[in-house]
Amino acid sequence: MNPTSQFSIGAWSLVSIAVIRQWMGTLDYQVDFGDPEVDPVHPRFRGAKIYVFWHENILVPLFLRGHCNISMLLSRHADADILDRVARMMGFGVVRGSTFRGGSVALRELAERAASGNLTITPDGPRGPRRRLAAGCVFLASTLGIPIVAMGLGYARPWRLGTWDRFAVPRPFSRARGVVSRAIRVPPDLDRDDLERYRVGFESLLRHLSDDAEAWASSGMRRPNQRPVGKQSSRRARLAAAERGDPGVPLDEELGRHGLAVASRAAA
């Protein structure tokens, strides 16, 4: 079977969706939110967000937050064709392209989607390096005036594939944990130096949140602010994303909340 034919892509997509739904449906999901209102299914959710998480953990958002008015940025490479089909069938919008390379068309489409919806990016995708945050999400947040929400995700003792991202496959009936930042604002018109400072700051934060989520999942400990999350859609997400919302907190404030620091005149 030709792996690039439309029939093959469709067949593999259907199989992938069935496996994701059955497999991920066995997990115990708990999240520690910096602000629960950043969740698009929250009753007081307001204003579009850009959600970022590492590529290796894409199964959690795919399973939990379809049909929540979220558009996913995917590469134009053929490797993403099946993920494109899977994401659409699980309730996500999809934009193909890059915020930098050949990204003018993608950027325009993302801006249109952001007018009435949310965006999500795996900032180390599509081919790494692993857990190295590319500046595209920062550039996008600065250009569109949309805050970023960093999502650290982890499983208890997951299996790891031999891919560039060491893709995480959770064990059935195991713990899945999330540590999620508040919405973080990014100033407009960042110059090259400030863009790099923000890139480093967000990379440090996302690595920290991910390590924290993995340690929490492995420990089995309870947290005072943890809350269970389940598979939910949100019929009101389109209206809520289009409304004016909290502009977000400064990056250095969120870094400080987690005991991190960044030497950035722009992050103040």
VOPAGU-2260 file (C-alpha; in pm, 1 decimal, decimal comma):
REM VOPAGU-2260
SITE   aa  ch    i         X         Y         Z
SITE  MET   A    0       0,0       0,0       0,0
SITE  ASN   A    1     138,4     339,7    -100,9
SITE  PRO   A    2     185,6     527,5     231,7
SITE  THR   A    3     130,7     861,7      57,5
SITE  SER   A    4    -190,2     774,4    -127,7
SITE  GLN   A    5    -513,5     933,2      -9,4
SITE  PHE   A    6    -662,0     589,5      55,4
SITE  SER   A    7    -365,0     488,2     269,1
SITE  ILE   A    8    -365,2     815,7     461,2
SITE  GLY   A    9    -737,2     777,2     526,9
SITE  ALA   A   10    -703,1     416,6     639,7
SITE  TRP   A   11    -412,1     485,9     874,2
SITE  SER   A   12    -595,2     790,1    1011,3
SITE  LEU   A   13    -903,9     585,4    1100,8
SITE  VAL   A   14    -690,5     321,5    1270,2
SITE  SER   A   15    -494,6     588,8    1459,3
SITE  ILE   A   16    -810,7     757,6    1584,5
SITE  ALA   A   17    -959,5     430,5    1708,3
SITE  VAL   A   18    -637,8     344,1    1893,7
SITE  ILE   A   19    -601,7     692,9    2044,5
SITE  ARG   A   20    -959,6     695,4    2171,9
SITE  GLN   A   21    -943,3     349,7    2325,0
SITE  TRP   A   22    -590,6     374,8    2464,1
SITE  MET   A   23    -599,9     732,4    2596,1
SITE  GLY   A   24    -945,8     674,4    2740,6
SITE  THR   A   25    -796,5     444,7    3006,0
SITE  LEU   A   26    -575,0     712,6    3166,3
SITE  ASP   A   27    -624,9     910,7    3487,6
SITE  TYR   A   28    -592,3    1281,3    3399,6
SITE  GLN   A   29    -515,0    1548,1    3660,2
SITE  VAL   A   30    -399,9    1904,2    3592,8
SITE  ASP   A   31    -245,0    2175,4    3809,3
SITE  PHE   A   32    -349,8    2504,6    3646,7
SITE  GLY   A   33    -183,5    2836,8    3717,6
SITE  ASP   A   34    -524,4    2975,4    3617,0
SITE  PRO   A   35    -807,8    2728,8    3537,8
SITE  GLU   A   36    -972,7    2986,4    3310,7
SITE  VAL   A   37    -712,0    2925,9    3037,7
SITE  ASP   A   38    -884,8    2592,6    2967,1
SITE  PRO   A   39   -1115,5    2647,9    2666,9
SITE  VAL   A   40   -1392,2    2442,3    2831,3
SITE  HIS   A   41   -1393,6    2658,6    3146,4
SITE  PRO   A   42   -1719,5    2855,9    3189,6
SITE  ARG   A   43   -1522,2    3181,8    3229,7
SITE  PHE   A   44   -1280,7    3123,1    2941,9
SITE  ARG   A   45   -1231,8    3445,5    2745,4
SITE  GLY   A   46   -1004,7    3553,0    2462,6
SITE  ALA   A   47    -797,4    3353,3    2214,9
SITE  LYS   A   48    -485,9    3171,6    2336,2
SITE  ILE   A   49    -182,2    3005,4    2178,7
SITE  TYR   A   50    -123,1    2670,1    2352,0
SITE  VAL   A   51     229,6    2526,0    2332,4
SITE  PHE   A   52     353,4    2182,0    2438,8
SITE  TRP   A   53     631,0    1946,9    2327,7
SITE  HIS   A   54     569,3    1733,7    2019,9
SITE  GLU   A   55     623,4    1409,0    2213,2
SITE  ASN   A   56     304,9    1467,5    2416,3
SITE  ILE   A   57      59,8    1553,1    2139,7
SITE  LEU   A   58    -171,9    1260,9    2225,7
SITE  VAL   A   59    -311,3    1432,6    2536,7
SITE  PRO   A   60    -446,0    1748,9    2367,0
SITE  LEU   A   61    -564,2    1546,5    2067,4
SITE  PHE   A   62    -772,3    1323,7    2292,3
SITE  LEU   A   63    -897,0    1576,4    2548,5
SITE  ARG   A   64    -964,6    1901,6    2365,0
SITE  GLY   A   65   -1110,0    1831,2    2023,4
SITE  HIS   A   66   -1408,9    2045,0    1921,0
SITE  CYS   A   67   -1285,3    2335,1    2135,1
SITE  ASN   A   68   -1224,3    2578,3    1849,9
SITE  ILE   A   69    -848,5    2514,2    1836,0
SITE  SER   A   70    -644,7    2522,5    1515,8
SITE  MET   A   71    -317,1    2331,6    1501,2
SITE  LEU   A   72     -12,6    2444,0    1304,1
SITE  LEU   A   73     142,5    2150,7    1116,4
SITE  SER   A   74     431,1    2133,8     873,6
SITE  ARG   A   75     375,1    2100,3     499,4
SITE  HIS   A   76     598,4    1792,5     496,7
SITE  ALA   A   77     437,8    1464,6     393,7
SITE  ASP   A   78     522,7    1321,7     737,7
SITE  ALA   A   79     238,7    1533,0     881,2
SITE  ASP   A   80     -29,3    1420,1     633,4
SITE  ILE   A   81    -170,7    1150,0     860,3
SITE  LEU   A   82    -159,1    1378,5    1165,4
SITE  ASP   A   83    -341,4    1641,1     958,9
SITE  ARG   A   84    -624,8    1397,1     887,6
SITE  VAL   A   85    -633,0    1267,8    1246,0
SITE  ALA   A   86    -645,1    1618,7    1393,5
SITE  ARG   A   87    -930,5    1725,2    1164,5
SITE  MET   A   88   -1132,2    1412,3    1239,6
SITE  MET   A   89   -1081,1    1463,7    1613,3
SITE  GLY   A   90   -1217,5    1816,9    1603,4
SITE  PHE   A   91    -920,9    2046,3    1537,9
SITE  GLY   A   92    -867,4    2300,0    1266,5
SITE  VAL   A   93    -540,6    2258,9    1078,8
SITE  VAL   A   94    -308,3    2513,9     921,4
SITE  ARG   A   95     -20,5    2376,9     713,9
SITE  GLY   A   96     302,8    2572,7     693,6
SITE  SER   A   97     553,4    2758,9     909,0
SITE  THR   A   98     558,1    3096,1    1080,5
SITE  PHE   A   99     895,9    3160,4     914,5
SITE  ARG   A  100     984,9    2935,2     617,5
SITE  GLY   A  101     727,3    2991,8     345,3
SITE  GLY   A  102     502,9    3112,7     621,5
SITE  SER   A  103     333,1    3419,6     478,9
SITE  VAL   A  104      27,7    3219,5     369,8
SITE  ALA   A  105      22,9    3023,1     696,0
SITE  LEU   A  106      59,0    3342,7     898,4
SITE  ARG   A  107    -237,9    3500,9     723,3
SITE  GLU   A  108    -448,4    3191,5     781,8
SITE  LEU   A  109    -343,8    3175,1    1148,0
SITE  ALA   A  110    -439,4    3541,7    1189,5
SITE  GLU   A  111    -781,9    3465,8    1041,5
SITE  ARG   A  112    -828,5    3165,4    1271,5
SITE  ALA   A  113    -716,1    3368,4    1574,2
SITE  ALA   A  114    -989,1    3626,3    1511,6
SITE  SER   A  115   -1244,4    3377,0    1641,1
SITE  GLY   A  116   -1050,7    3082,8    1781,4
SITE  ASN   A  117    -745,6    2942,7    1956,3
SITE  LEU   A  118    -416,9    2816,1    1815,3
SITE  THR   A  119    -181,6    2539,8    1922,0
SITE  ILE   A  120     180,7    2477,0    1826,5
SITE  THR   A  121     438,7    2211,4    1910,6
SITE  PRO   A  122     736,1    2449,1    1917,6
SITE  ASP   A  123    1002,6    2179,3    1881,6
SITE  GLY   A  124     829,2    2017,8    1581,8
SITE  PRO   A  125     817,2    1888,9    1322,3
SITE  ARG   A  126    1170,9    1746,5    1341,6
SITE  GLY   A  127    1341,7    1891,1    1646,0
SITE  PRO   A  128    1579,2    1922,7    1809,4
SITE  ARG   A  129    1383,2    1769,1    2095,5
SITE  ARG   A  130    1260,6    2019,8    2353,4
SITE  ARG   A  131    1426,3    2307,4    2171,3
SITE  LEU   A  132    1168,1    2583,5    2139,1
SITE  ALA   A  133    1163,9    2753,4    1800,1
SITE  ALA   A  134    1085,8    3124,6    1799,0
SITE  GLY   A  135     779,1    3088,9    1576,2
SITE  CYS   A  136     525,8    3077,8    1860,8
SITE  VAL   A  137     678,8    3389,7    2019,7
SITE  PHE   A  138     678,0    3572,2    1686,1
SITE  LEU   A  139     315,9    3471,4    1631,9
SITE  ALA   A  140     205,4    3586,0    1977,8
SITE  SER   A  141     383,2    3919,2    1930,6
SITE  THR   A  142     240,7    3970,1    1581,0
SITE  LEU   A  143    -119,1    3872,0    1661,0
SITE  GLY   A  144    -136,5    4006,5    2016,8
SITE  ILE   A  145    -244,0    3671,0    2163,0
SITE  PRO   A  146    -104,9    3537,4    2493,9
SITE  ILE   A  147      78,3    3204,7    2517,5
SITE  VAL   A  148     -18,6    2922,3    2754,8
SITE  ALA   A  149     264,4    2674,5    2821,7
SITE  MET   A  150     151,6    2317,7    2891,7
SITE  GLY   A  151     385,5    2074,3    3064,9
SITE  LEU   A  152     255,1    1718,3    3015,4
SITE  GLY   A  153     380,5    1386,9    3146,5
SITE  TYR   A  154     294,6    1021,6    3207,6
SITE  ALA   A  155     396,5     768,6    3469,9
SITE  ARG   A  156     676,8     552,9    3322,4
SITE  PRO   A  157     575,1     588,9    2955,7
SITE  TRP   A  158     721,9     385,6    2674,6
SITE  ARG   A  159     942,1     591,7    2442,8
SITE  LEU   A  160     973,4     548,3    2067,8
SITE  GLY   A  161    1305,9     577,4    1889,8
SITE  THR   A  162    1201,9     897,3    1713,1
SITE  TRP   A  163    1373,5    1237,0    1723,8
SITE  ASP   A  164    1131,2    1352,5    1999,0
SITE  ARG   A  165    1136,5    1024,0    2194,6
SITE  PHE   A  166     760,1    1018,6    2144,1
SITE  ALA   A  167     583,4     924,7    2469,1
SITE  VAL   A  168     335,6     635,2    2469,1
SITE  PRO   A  169     151,4     607,2    2803,3
SITE  ARG   A  170      94,4     273,6    2966,1
SITE  PRO   A  171    -275,2     178,6    2975,7
SITE  PHE   A  172    -453,8     276,4    3299,0
SITE  SER   A  173    -156,2     488,1    3409,4
SITE  ARG   A  174    -140,7     848,5    3532,2
SITE  ALA   A  175    -129,3    1147,4    3297,1
SITE  ARG   A  176     -49,5    1483,7    3452,9
SITE  GLY   A  177     -40,6    1842,7    3331,2
SITE  VAL   A  178     115,2    2154,9    3481,1
SITE  VAL   A  179     -18,3    2456,3    3292,1
SITE  SER   A  180      95,3    2818,3    3306,5
SITE  ARG   A  181    -119,4    3125,4    3320,3
SITE  ALA   A  182    -171,3    3317,2    2997,4
SITE  ILE   A  183     151,6    3505,7    2925,3
SITE  ARG   A  184     155,3    3820,0    2717,3
SITE  VAL   A  185     420,1    3894,4    2457,6
SITE  PRO   A  186     483,4    4259,6    2362,2
SITE  PRO   A  187     437,4    4369,4    1999,9
SITE  ASP   A  188     720,2    4454,9    1762,2
SITE  LEU   A  189     996,4    4253,4    1927,2
SITE  ASP   A  190    1340,3    4308,1    1775,7
SITE  ARG   A  191    1575,7    4018,4    1706,7
SITE  ASP   A  192    1742,4    4028,4    2048,4
SITE  ASP   A  193    1415,1    4047,5    2240,5
SITE  LEU   A  194    1267,1    3767,6    2029,5
SITE  GLU   A  195    1559,2    3545,9    2132,5
SITE  ARG   A  196    1524,0    3643,4    2499,4
SITE  TYR   A  197    1158,0    3549,6    2493,8
SITE  ARG   A  198    1237,5    3228,0    2309,5
SITE  VAL   A  199    1486,3    3128,4    2578,9
SITE  GLY   A  200    1242,1    3226,1    2854,3
SITE  PHE   A  201     954,5    3022,3    2713,3
SITE  GLU   A  202    1183,4    2726,1    2647,1
SITE  SER   A  203    1302,6    2734,1    3008,9
SITE  LEU   A  204     943,4    2753,3    3134,2
SITE  LEU   A  205     812,5    2473,7    2911,8
SITE  ARG   A  206    1101,5    2243,9    3002,6
SITE  HIS   A  207    1042,2    2311,6    3371,8
SITE  LEU   A  208     666,3    2249,9    3349,6
SITE  SER   A  209     723,2    1928,6    3153,3
SITE  ASP   A  210     979,5    1796,0    3400,6
SITE  ASP   A  211     742,4    1886,4    3684,9
SITE  ALA   A  212     449,7    1705,7    3519,3
SITE  GLU   A  213     657,8    1393,1    3457,0
SITE  ALA   A  214     784,9    1386,0    3816,0
SITE  TRP   A  215     431,1    1434,2    3947,5
SITE  ALA   A  216     294,8    1154,7    3728,7
SITE  SER   A  217     569,4     919,1    3841,7
SITE  SER   A  218     529,7    1001,2    4211,9
SITE  GLY   A  219     154,6     947,8    4235,9
SITE  MET   A  220     137,0    1229,3    4492,2
SITE  ARG   A  221    -163,3    1458,1    4528,7
SITE  ARG   A  222    -140,2    1834,7    4482,7
SITE  PRO   A  223    -355,4    2095,6    4658,1
SITE  ASN   A  224    -463,0    2257,5    4330,5
SITE  GLN   A  225    -500,8    1948,4    4116,0
SITE  ARG   A  226    -826,3    1894,8    3933,5
SITE  PRO   A  227    -946,2    1608,7    3715,5
SITE  VAL   A  228    -996,1    1679,2    3349,2
SITE  GLY   A  229   -1185,9    1472,9    3099,9
SITE  LYS   A  230   -1268,4    1466,9    2734,1
SITE  GLN   A  231   -1494,5    1767,8    2676,3
SITE  SER   A  232   -1594,8    1980,7    2381,8
SITE  SER   A  233   -1705,3    2341,1    2406,9
SITE  ARG   A  234   -1989,1    2474,1    2193,3
SITE  ARG   A  235   -1929,6    2825,1    2324,3
SITE  ALA   A  236   -1553,3    2830,1    2259,8
SITE  ARG   A  237   -1583,2    3021,6    1932,2
SITE  LEU   A  238   -1772,9    3309,0    2091,1
SITE  ALA   A  239   -1551,2    3308,9    2400,9
SITE  ALA   A  240   -1229,2    3314,2    2196,1
SITE  ALA   A  241   -1355,8    3609,6    1995,1
SITE  GLU   A  242   -1430,9    3810,8    2309,1
SITE  ARG   A  243   -1176,3    4039,1    2465,1
SITE  GLY   A  244    -995,7    3850,3    2739,6
SITE  ASP   A  245    -722,4    3876,3    2999,7
SITE  PRO   A  246    -413,7    4007,9    2816,9
SITE  GLY   A  247    -194,3    3779,5    3027,3
SITE  VAL   A  248      84,4    3820,6    3280,7
SITE  PRO   A  249     445,7    3919,3    3204,1
SITE  LEU   A  250     682,0    3634,9    3122,2
SITE  ASP   A  251     922,8    3718,5    3404,0
SITE  GLU   A  252     636,1    3706,7    3654,3
SITE  GLU   A  253     540,2    3353,8    3546,8
SITE  LEU   A  254     904,8    3243,1    3545,2
SITE  GLY   A  255     947,4    3380,7    3896,2
SITE  ARG   A  256     639,1    3191,9    4015,6
SITE  HIS   A  257     820,2    2870,7    3923,6
SITE  GLY   A  258    1155,4    2975,9    4069,8
SITE  LEU   A  259    1304,7    3045,1    3726,5
SITE  ALA   A  260    1483,8    3353,0    3606,0
SITE  VAL   A  261    1557,9    3509,9    3270,8
SITE  ALA   A  262    1786,6    3805,0    3200,2
SITE  SER   A  263    1552,7    3992,0    2971,3
SITE  ARG   A  264    1477,6    4360,3    2946,8
SITE  ALA   A  265    1182,1    4263,6    2724,7
SITE  ALA   A  266    1024,3    4023,9    2973,1
SITE  ALA   A  267     959,1    4290,5    3233,7
